[in-house]
């Protein structure tokens, strides 16, 4: 079912960026989360981001690839870590796959 209509101004508030996963691991304290160090380019630097994708993807397969992230959410404590953004993924209840971006897109590029 589709969500309710929002105003364009609401969409404009999201800061969607391309980030390259530099490191990824499975924290011992969680059975759902993957912890990533993500590079958003020289201007924005690297951030730690957690994603609840552990049962859907192998964390090692994320390393070196580029994905779409929301970077202007408030930091959120997740277990023993703090997430500084959110990775976007598509799918249903049985599978979620992160939204991968072509390698030619520069880290930190805005999604418009």
N, C-alpha and C positions, 0 to 999 in steps of 0.2 A: 504494500500500500504506500502511495506517495505521501510525503510529509506536506504540511501546509505551506502555502506560498509565502516567501519572504520578500522584503524589499531589496533592491539592488544594493542599497547602502549597507545592509547587513552583510552581504557577500563581500563587499569592499573592505570590511573590517578584518577579514582573514588575511594573514600574511603567509601565503603558500609559497614554499621555496623548494628548490632542488638541493638535495644533500647527498654526499657520497659517504657511505658507511666505511669508516676506517678500521673499526674493531667491533666485534660482536661476541657476546658470551651469554651463557645461561646462569643467572645468579642462583647460588645454592639455596637461598631462602624463598624461592618461588618456583612453582611448577607450571606457570603460565607465561611468564615474562621473558623477553630477550632484552638484554642491555646492549646499547650501541653507542659508540663514539662516532658522531656524524660531523663531517666537514661541510660548512656552508660558505666557504670562500674566505678571502682575505678580510673583507669588511665585517663579516659576522662571526668568523671563527668556528671553532668546534663546540659542540654541545653533547651532553649525555641525554639520550632518549630511550625510554622503555616502550616496548610494544608487546601486547598480549597475543603473540603469534606463535608461541613455542610449539603448540601441537600441529601447526599448519606448515611451518617452514623450518629448514635446518639453518641454524644461526650462521654457520660457516659460509653458506651460499649467499648471504647478504653482503659479505665483505667485498669491497671494491666496486660495488654497484651503486647506481644513483636512483633515488626514490623521491616521492613527493612528501613533504612534511608541512605541518602548521607550526610556525615558530613564535607566534605572539600570544600563546596561551600562558596563563600564570604557571609557574613551576608547581609540580604536584608530587607530593611524597607518595611513593609506592613501595611498601615494605621497608627495606633498609636503604633504598635509593631515592633520588629525586629526578624526575623527568622534566626536561626543559623544552618540551614540544611533543608533537604527536605525528606518528607515521600514518599515512593514509593507506587503506587497504580496501579491496573489493571482495565480495563473496557473500555467501549465506552462512547458515548455521554449521554446515559441514566443512567449509573451507574458506579461509581468508588469505588473499594474496596481496602483498604490498604493491603499490602502483609504481612500477619501474619506469625510469626515464632513459632515453637514448644517451649513450656515453658522450655524444658530441655537445650536450647541453652543459654549460659551465655551472659548477657548484655555486649556490647562492642566487641563481637566476629565479626571478619571480614567475609564478604561475598566474596567468591572467585570464 
